[in-house]
Amino acid sequence: MKSYQDINRETIDSWVEEGWVWAIPISHEEYLEAQNGKWDVLLTPTVPVPHE
């Protein structure tokens, strides 16, 4: 019997293979910008988290 962790991993891995947008890593440039205070985190595909 598979554990729920294995089932979750397999599910997410299959979504990634299909191009799941939420699994795309940020670029190094985006990382550097975030370190300098320029960042956005999305709650949904169109709603960013307020910076305050």
N, C-alpha and C positions, 0 to 999 in steps of 0.2 A: 504494500500500500504506500502511495506517495504521500509525503508530508505536504501541508499547505504551503510551506516555503518553496518546495519544488514546483508545485502547481503554479504558484504566483510567478516564479522565475521563468518558467516555460511560457506562460501567458505574456508577460512583458517582453520577453525575447522575441516572441512571434510578432508582437506589435511593432517592435523596433525594426525587424526585418521588412515589415510592410511600410516603413517610413513614418512611423508615429512621430509627429512634430514635437511632442513633449520630451522626447528622448534625445533630441539633437543637442550635443554639447555646445557651450559657448566657445567663441574663438579666443585666442590669446589676446587679441586687441580688446575684445569686450571685457575680458578679465582685467586688463590694465586700466581701462576706463572705470570699471567698478571700484578699483582700488583708489582712484582719484575722485570718487564721489558721483560719477555719472553712471547710474544704473536704473534699471526697471525690472520689477518682478511682476509677472502677470498672474492674476487670480483665475482668469478665464482668457480665452484667446484675444479679448479686446479690453479687459479691465485691469490696469496696472495697480499695484499696491501703492497707497499714498506714501510719499517720502517722509512725512512727519510721523 
